[in-house]
Amino acid sequence: MEFKDFEKSLKRLEEIVAKLEEGELTLEESLKLFEEGTRLSKSCGNQLNQAQRKVEMLIKDENEELMEAPFSVDEEDVD
């Protein structure tokens, strides 16, 4: 997964959402952007799932052996 591609897709998705929320587009323009946004959303979701699987594969257990474990974020660490 290319991080730049993910960031670029996410930025474009945010632009699409902003345009759709403005409500100034024709129905045809709105549908076109909605379709693009749906594709981008699916692509970003797939990239995030791939990244999560990589993280799960790289977690070590107490014996310093790599083990699969679910990825979780403590809410305190998110800020």
Secondary structure, 3 states (H helix, E strand, C coil): CCHHHHHHHHHHHHHHHHHHHHCCCCHHHHHHHHHHHHHHHHHHHHHHHHHHHHHHHHCECCCCCECCCCCCCCHHHHC
